[in-house]
Amino acid sequence: DIVRIQVGEPVTVTFDAIDGLQLAGTVQRIKAVGEEKRGDMTYTVTVQLDDQDTRLRWNMTAVVTIP
């Protein structure tokens, strides 16, 4: 799937702990080198959110949807 993601693509971020909160953002960076984690190759994708919410905390679980 990583080859289909492009810098500049829009994303939507939702949070398990905050019902109904959806934040829009953009893919800012895709790490060129993958890492093996538990048998899978993973690539770090950095997302810039358009807005912030004061309820967000470090290490909260989020789901990022990239159309």
Legacy VTK file of the C-alpha trace (Angstrom):
# vtk DataFile Version 3.0
C-alpha trace
ASCII
DATASET POLYDATA
POINTS 67 float
0.000 0.000 0.000
2.871 2.416 0.680
3.574 2.901 -3.031
0.083 4.382 -3.492
0.581 7.094 -0.846
1.939 10.432 -2.069
3.223 13.534 -0.269
0.487 16.171 -0.351
-2.404 13.698 -0.222
-5.290 14.592 2.090
-5.949 12.440 5.170
-8.641 12.162 7.818
-7.649 11.350 11.403
-10.038 9.958 14.020
-9.320 9.119 17.652
-10.577 6.156 19.670
-10.836 8.231 22.860
-12.733 11.206 21.381
-16.007 10.203 19.738
-16.972 12.275 16.739
-13.662 14.102 16.355
-12.337 14.031 12.785
-9.366 16.156 11.805
-8.206 16.786 8.257
-4.557 16.815 7.340
-1.965 16.231 4.653
0.810 13.678 4.123
4.039 15.632 4.714
6.732 12.968 4.490
7.185 9.264 3.792
10.280 7.629 5.233
12.245 6.016 2.402
13.478 3.047 4.432
11.066 0.566 5.974
11.430 -1.249 9.285
10.481 -4.820 10.047
8.035 -4.997 12.943
6.557 -8.320 14.006
7.161 -9.798 10.574
5.713 -6.866 8.606
7.531 -4.080 6.764
6.339 -0.698 8.004
7.037 2.787 6.658
6.710 5.905 8.782
4.364 8.485 7.255
4.316 11.977 8.797
0.992 13.832 8.702
0.400 17.543 9.317
-3.034 18.271 10.801
-4.925 21.348 9.567
-6.378 22.034 13.035
-5.601 21.028 16.605
-7.887 20.012 19.452
-7.050 20.685 23.098
-8.288 17.211 24.072
-5.465 15.493 22.140
-2.669 13.940 24.203
0.639 12.284 23.340
0.385 8.552 22.607
-3.369 8.555 21.936
-4.487 5.915 19.458
-5.581 7.330 16.119
-6.776 5.991 12.799
-5.512 7.742 9.677
-7.561 7.274 6.522
-5.886 8.064 3.211
-8.384 7.931 0.351
LINES 1 68
67 0 1 2 3 4 5 6 7 8 9 10 11 12 13 14 15 16 17 18 19 20 21 22 23 24 25 26 27 28 29 30 31 32 33 34 35 36 37 38 39 40 41 42 43 44 45 46 47 48 49 50 51 52 53 54 55 56 57 58 59 60 61 62 63 64 65 66
